[in-house]
Amino acid sequence: MPPFTDRESGLRGVTRLLERAGFYLFDLHHVRPTPFDLIARRDSTLLLIKVLKNVDALDPQDATLLRTLAEALGAVPLVVGRATGARALQDSVLYSRHGVPILSLAGLEEYLLRGVPPFLFSSPGGKFVRIDGRALRRAREARSLSLGAAADIAGVSRRTIQLYEQGGGADAEVVARLEAFLQVPLAAALDPFEEGTALLYRDSNEDPDPDRPPSTSVPAQVVSDLDENGWDVTLTIRTPFDALAREERAQRQDVLVMGVGPIESTPRRSLLLWQISRVAEGISVFLVPDRRTRTDVEGVPLVTYQELRRHADPQELRELLRERRRVP
């Protein structure tokens, strides 16, 4: 693994790691604007990855957009970093900023190539372990140990033991004392790809979901036509695409990656939309006021606003896109 000394070397390292781990990926780090650098898929796992030398530089709005896009695509948002402040990220620790999970490059390598998950998470006050609450309760009750006795052994309150048994986090030394006395493993592995993991351990001073609706140029009628026909639309900002849509009744199927606007804007974005939709296993489409005589741009189907109104039903729209889609 090459050293992670700056953002460019970090990007190279993450790219090589993903390729070794069997991911198919597309690199967008040269594209501006975009809140993620890499989109990568392996089987059912889709990742949206941002690479930062210092993870404290993660912009709150970019983090919110990254999580919004990940939710719309059925993906995992992830930041891979080198340091927080002047301290290097520890390889066995799961960090988070603004609700986005963060790993070091070596930590991601351990997880992807060796199946070794992190067991510690960083939170205000230090590094903590998530306790397997059911294992703790079973071990305590098997030894007829009261909450008060367990609290004395751990050096915490009865209420804290109750929180542990509900799956709360604990100081690593406390967990070690309980494991030594009960003779059972209590530390639960952390899955950085599990939905909501980073939100559980975020800094309480962070706002993970600021209510800032995107300012978008997508016509309201386009959104209305899709919405009324059963599409769940996510408008985006600072991305190579203008919106994402998924059929509300479908389960993680047929994501539309949409560019919206004048036909003159389509050539420079066509390959980006096609590549992103290919990795995301979705369908790219340009919605334009007037397509003239063309049916696609570099393989990306063109659909006019008027055609959308007639074919916004999911089945009809899919058939129209299949007719006009081709491999660039």
LOFIRO-543893 format. One record per residue (C-alpha): x, y, z; residue in three letters. Coordinates in steps of 0.2 Angstrom, whole numbers, padded with zeros to 4 digits. Each point is the difference from the previous one (the first is absolute). Example, Ala and Ser with C-alpha at 12.3 -4.5 7.8 and 13.67 -1.06 7.14 Angstrom:
BEGIN
<<0062, -0022, 0039>, ALA>
<<0006, 0017, -0003>, SER>
# end
This chain:
BEGIN
<<0000, 0000, 0000>, MET>
<<0008, 0017, -0005>, PRO>
<<0001, 0013, 0014>, PRO>
<<-0014, 0012, 0002>, PHE>
<<0009, 0016, 0000>, THR>
<<-0012, 0012, -0009>, ASP>
<<-0017, -0001, -0008>, ARG>
<<0007, -0006, -0017>, GLU>
<<0009, -0015, 0008>, SER>
<<-0015, -0004, 0011>, GLY>
<<-0011, -0001, -0016>, LEU>
<<0013, -0011, -0008>, ARG>
<<0001, -0011, 0015>, GLY>
<<-0019, -0002, 0002>, VAL>
<<-0002, -0003, -0019>, THR>
<<0013, -0014, 0001>, ARG>
<<-0008, -0007, 0015>, LEU>
<<-0018, -0001, -0007>, LEU>
<<0007, -0008, -0016>, GLU>
<<0009, -0013, 0010>, ARG>
<<-0016, -0003, 0010>, ALA>
<<-0010, -0003, -0016>, GLY>
<<-0009, 0016, -0002>, PHE>
<<-0005, 0008, -0016>, TYR>
<<0002, 0018, 0001>, LEU>
<<0000, 0017, -0008>, PHE>
<<0011, 0015, 0005>, ASP>
<<-0008, 0017, 0001>, LEU>
<<0013, 0009, 0010>, HIS>
<<0005, 0011, -0014>, HIS>
<<-0019, 0005, -0003>, VAL>
<<-0006, 0016, 0008>, ARG>
<<-0012, 0002, 0008>, PRO>
<<-0003, -0017, 0009>, THR>
<<-0001, -0005, 0018>, PRO>
<<0009, -0017, -0003>, PHE>
<<0016, -0005, -0008>, ASP>
<<-0004, -0019, -0004>, LEU>
<<-0016, -0010, -0004>, ILE>
<<0004, -0019, 0002>, ALA>
<<-0010, -0016, 0000>, ARG>
<<0003, -0018, 0005>, ARG>
<<-0015, -0011, -0001>, ASP>
<<-0014, 0009, 0010>, SER>
<<0012, 0012, 0009>, THR>
<<0000, 0017, -0008>, LEU>
<<0012, 0013, 0007>, LEU>
<<0001, 0019, -0002>, LEU>
<<0018, 0005, 0007>, ILE>
<<0008, 0016, 0004>, LYS>
<<0018, 0001, 0003>, VAL>
<<0008, 0013, 0011>, LEU>
<<0017, 0002, 0008>, LYS>
<<-0008, 0009, 0015>, ASN>
<<-0018, -0006, 0004>, VAL>
<<-0004, 0016, 0009>, ASP>
<<-0001, 0008, -0017>, ALA>
<<-0016, -0009, -0004>, LEU>
<<-0013, 0013, -0004>, ASP>
<<-0016, -0002, 0010>, PRO>
<<-0010, 0003, -0016>, GLN>
<<0010, -0012, -0010>, ASP>
<<-0002, -0013, 0013>, ALA>
<<-0019, 0003, 0000>, THR>
<<0000, -0002, -0019>, LEU>
<<0010, -0015, 0000>, LEU>
<<-0012, -0009, 0012>, ARG>
<<-0015, 0006, -0010>, THR>
<<0008, -0007, -0016>, LEU>
<<0005, -0016, 0009>, ALA>
<<-0018, -0003, 0006>, GLU>
<<-0007, 0004, -0017>, ALA>
<<0011, -0012, -0009>, LEU>
<<0000, -0014, 0014>, GLY>
<<0018, 0004, 0003>, ALA>
<<0012, 0002, 0015>, VAL>
<<0008, 0017, 0003>, PRO>
<<0018, -0001, 0006>, LEU>
<<0015, 0011, 0003>, VAL>
<<0018, -0007, -0001>, VAL>
<<0012, 0011, 0009>, GLY>
<<0017, 0002, 0007>, ARG>
<<-0001, 0011, 0015>, ALA>
<<-0012, 0010, 0011>, THR>
<<0009, 0016, 0005>, GLY>
<<0018, -0004, 0004>, ALA>
<<-0004, -0019, 0004>, ARG>
<<0001, -0014, -0012>, ALA>
<<-0016, -0010, -0001>, LEU>
<<0001, -0017, 0009>, GLN>
<<-0002, -0015, -0010>, ASP>
<<-0012, -0009, 0012>, SER>
<<-0011, 0014, 0003>, VAL>
<<-0016, 0006, -0009>, LEU>
<<-0002, 0019, 0000>, TYR>
<<-0014, 0010, -0007>, SER>
<<-0003, 0018, -0005>, ARG>
<<-0018, 0007, -0003>, HIS>
<<-0007, -0017, -0001>, GLY>
<<0012, -0007, -0012>, VAL>
<<0011, -0015, 0005>, PRO>
<<0019, 0002, -0001>, ILE>
<<0014, -0012, -0001>, LEU>
<<0019, 0000, -0003>, SER>
<<0007, -0007, -0016>, LEU>
<<0007, -0015, 0010>, ALA>
<<-0016, -0002, 0010>, GLY>
<<-0010, -0001, -0016>, LEU>
<<0013, -0013, -0007>, GLU>
<<-0002, -0011, 0016>, GLU>
<<-0019, 0001, -0002>, TYR>
<<-0001, -0004, -0019>, LEU>
<<0014, -0012, -0003>, LEU>
<<0001, -0009, 0017>, ARG>
<<-0017, 0002, 0007>, GLY>
<<0006, 0008, 0016>, VAL>
<<-0012, 0013, 0005>, PRO>
<<0004, 0015, 0012>, PRO>
<<-0005, -0003, 0018>, PHE>
<<0003, 0018, 0007>, LEU>
<<-0009, 0015, -0005>, PHE>
<<0005, 0018, 0003>, SER>
<<-0012, 0011, 0010>, SER>
<<0002, 0016, 0010>, PRO>
<<0010, -0005, 0016>, GLY>
<<0010, -0014, -0008>, GLY>
<<-0001, -0017, -0009>, LYS>
<<-0014, -0012, 0005>, PHE>
<<-0006, -0017, -0003>, VAL>
<<-0018, -0006, -0004>, ARG>
<<-0005, -0013, 0012>, ILE>
<<-0010, -0015, -0006>, ASP>
<<-0014, 0003, 0012>, GLY>
<<-0008, -0017, -0001>, ARG>
<<0016, -0009, 0004>, ALA>
<<0003, 0011, 0015>, LEU>
<<-0018, -0003, 0007>, ARG>
<<0002, -0019, -0003>, ARG>
<<0017, -0001, 0008>, ALA>
<<-0006, 0011, 0015>, ARG>
<<-0016, -0010, 0003>, GLU>
<<0009, -0017, -0002>, ALA>
<<0010, 0005, 0015>, ARG>
<<-0014, 0007, 0009>, SER>
<<0008, 0017, 0000>, LEU>
<<-0010, 0015, 0004>, SER>
<<0001, 0016, -0009>, LEU>
<<0008, 0008, 0015>, GLY>
<<0013, -0014, 0002>, ALA>
<<0004, 0002, -0019>, ALA>
<<0001, 0019, 0002>, ALA>
<<0013, -0002, 0015>, ASP>
<<0011, -0012, -0011>, ILE>
<<-0001, 0012, -0015>, ALA>
<<0002, 0016, 0011>, GLY>
<<-0016, 0008, -0007>, VAL>
<<-0018, 0003, 0005>, SER>
<<-0014, -0012, 0000>, ARG>
<<-0008, 0011, -0014>, ARG>
<<0015, -0002, -0010>, THR>
<<0000, -0019, 0000>, ILE>
<<-0018, 0001, -0006>, GLN>
<<0006, 0011, -0014>, LEU>
<<0013, -0012, -0004>, TYR>
<<-0012, -0014, -0001>, GLU>
<<-0010, 0010, -0013>, GLN>
<<0015, 0001, -0011>, GLY>
<<0008, 0016, 0006>, GLY>
<<0018, 0005, -0002>, GLY>
<<0013, -0002, 0014>, ALA>
<<0018, 0005, 0004>, ASP>
<<0012, -0014, -0005>, ALA>
<<0007, -0002, 0017>, GLU>
<<-0018, -0003, 0007>, VAL>
<<-0003, -0013, -0013>, VAL>
<<0016, -0009, 0004>, ALA>
<<-0005, -0001, 0019>, ARG>
<<-0017, -0007, -0004>, LEU>
<<0008, -0013, -0012>, GLU>
<<0013, -0005, 0012>, ALA>
<<-0013, -0003, 0014>, PHE>
<<-0013, -0008, -0011>, LEU>
<<0012, -0010, -0011>, GLN>
<<-0010, 0004, -0016>, VAL>
<<0004, 0012, -0015>, PRO>
<<-0011, 0015, 0001>, LEU>
<<0007, 0012, -0013>, ALA>
<<-0011, 0001, -0015>, ALA>
<<0008, 0002, -0018>, ALA>
<<-0005, 0016, -0009>, LEU>
<<-0006, 0000, -0018>, ASP>
<<0005, 0016, -0008>, PRO>
<<-0012, -0005, -0015>, PHE>
<<-0015, -0002, 0011>, GLU>
<<-0013, 0013, -0002>, GLU>
<<0000, 0013, 0014>, GLY>
<<0016, -0006, 0008>, THR>
<<0008, 0017, -0001>, ALA>
<<-0015, 0008, 0007>, LEU>
<<0000, -0010, 0016>, LEU>
<<0017, 0006, 0005>, TYR>
<<0001, 0018, -0007>, ARG>
<<0005, 0015, 0009>, ASP>
<<-0015, 0006, 0009>, SER>
<<0005, 0018, -0005>, ASN>
<<-0001, -0004, -0018>, GLU>
<<-0016, 0002, -0011>, ASP>
<<-0001, -0015, -0011>, PRO>
<<-0015, 0005, -0010>, ASP>
<<-0002, 0019, -0002>, PRO>
<<-0016, 0004, -0008>, ASP>
<<0007, 0009, -0015>, ARG>
<<-0011, -0005, -0016>, PRO>
<<0011, 0001, -0015>, PRO>
<<-0001, 0015, -0012>, SER>
<<-0003, -0009, -0017>, THR>
<<-0004, 0005, -0018>, SER>
<<-0010, -0015, -0003>, VAL>
<<-0018, 0005, -0005>, PRO>
<<-0013, -0002, 0012>, ALA>
<<-0011, -0009, -0013>, GLN>
<<0013, -0013, -0003>, VAL>
<<0000, -0004, 0019>, VAL>
<<-0018, 0000, 0000>, SER>
<<-0002, -0012, -0015>, ASP>
<<0012, -0013, 0008>, LEU>
<<-0008, 0002, 0017>, ASP>
<<-0018, -0002, -0006>, GLU>
<<0005, -0016, -0009>, ASN>
<<0009, -0009, 0015>, GLY>
<<0018, 0006, -0001>, TRP>
<<0009, 0005, 0015>, ASP>
<<0010, 0015, -0005>, VAL>
<<0016, 0007, 0008>, THR>
<<0006, 0017, -0006>, LEU>
<<0019, 0002, 0001>, THR>
<<0012, 0015, 0000>, ILE>
<<0019, 0000, -0003>, ARG>
<<-0001, -0017, -0010>, THR>
<<0002, -0005, -0018>, PRO>
<<-0018, -0004, -0001>, PHE>
<<-0015, 0010, 0005>, ASP>
<<-0012, -0012, 0008>, ALA>
<<-0002, -0019, 0004>, LEU>
<<-0016, -0009, 0000>, ALA>
<<-0006, -0017, 0006>, ARG>
<<-0016, -0009, -0002>, GLU>
<<-0009, 0001, 0017>, GLU>
<<-0007, -0017, -0002>, ARG>
<<0016, -0008, -0005>, ALA>
<<0014, -0006, 0012>, GLN>
<<0017, 0007, -0005>, ARG>
<<-0004, -0001, -0019>, GLN>
<<0001, 0011, -0015>, ASP>
<<0009, 0015, 0007>, VAL>
<<-0002, 0014, -0013>, LEU>
<<0016, 0011, 0000>, VAL>
<<-0007, 0016, -0009>, MET>
<<0008, 0015, -0008>, GLY>
<<-0013, 0014, -0003>, VAL>
<<0001, 0015, -0011>, GLY>
<<0004, 0006, -0017>, PRO>
<<0006, -0012, -0013>, ILE>
<<0016, 0010, -0002>, GLU>
<<0006, -0005, 0018>, SER>
<<-0001, -0018, -0004>, THR>
<<0016, -0005, -0009>, PRO>
<<0012, 0005, 0014>, ARG>
<<-0010, -0010, 0013>, ARG>
<<-0005, -0016, -0010>, SER>
<<0015, -0011, 0004>, LEU>
<<-0001, 0005, 0018>, LEU>
<<-0019, -0004, 0001>, LEU>
<<0003, -0017, -0009>, TRP>
<<0015, -0005, 0011>, GLN>
<<-0009, 0005, 0016>, ILE>
<<-0016, -0009, -0004>, SER>
<<0010, -0016, -0006>, ARG>
<<0009, -0002, 0017>, VAL>
<<-0016, 0004, 0009>, ALA>
<<-0010, -0012, -0011>, GLU>
<<-0012, 0013, -0005>, GLY>
<<-0006, 0009, -0016>, ILE>
<<0007, 0016, -0006>, SER>
<<-0012, 0013, -0009>, VAL>
<<0000, 0018, -0005>, PHE>
<<-0016, 0009, 0002>, LEU>
<<0000, 0014, -0013>, VAL>
<<-0012, 0013, -0006>, PRO>
<<0002, -0005, -0018>, ASP>
<<0010, -0014, -0007>, ARG>
<<-0002, 0005, -0018>, ARG>
<<0004, -0016, -0010>, THR>
<<0012, -0008, 0012>, ARG>
<<-0005, -0015, 0011>, THR>
<<0016, -0001, 0010>, ASP>
<<0017, 0009, 0004>, VAL>
<<0014, -0012, 0000>, GLU>
<<-0011, -0014, 0005>, GLY>
<<-0010, 0009, 0014>, VAL>
<<-0019, 0001, -0005>, PRO>
<<-0008, 0017, -0003>, LEU>
<<-0018, 0003, 0006>, VAL>
<<-0009, 0016, -0002>, THR>
<<-0010, 0007, 0014>, TYR>
<<-0016, -0003, -0011>, GLN>
<<0005, -0018, -0003>, GLU>
<<0003, -0002, 0019>, LEU>
<<-0018, 0006, 0003>, ARG>
<<-0006, -0013, -0012>, ARG>
<<0011, -0014, 0006>, HIS>
<<0004, 0003, 0018>, ALA>
<<-0008, -0016, 0006>, ASP>
<<0014, -0011, 0005>, PRO>
<<-0003, -0014, -0012>, GLN>
<<-0002, 0011, -0015>, GLU>
<<0015, 0011, 0005>, LEU>
<<0011, -0015, 0001>, ARG>
<<-0006, -0007, -0017>, GLU>
<<0004, 0017, -0008>, LEU>
<<0017, 0001, 0008>, LEU>
<<0004, -0017, -0006>, ARG>
<<-0004, 0004, -0017>, GLU>
<<0011, 0015, 0000>, ARG>
<<0014, -0006, 0010>, ARG>
<<0016, -0006, -0007>, ARG>
<<0018, -0004, 0006>, VAL>
<<0012, 0015, -0004>, PRO>
# end
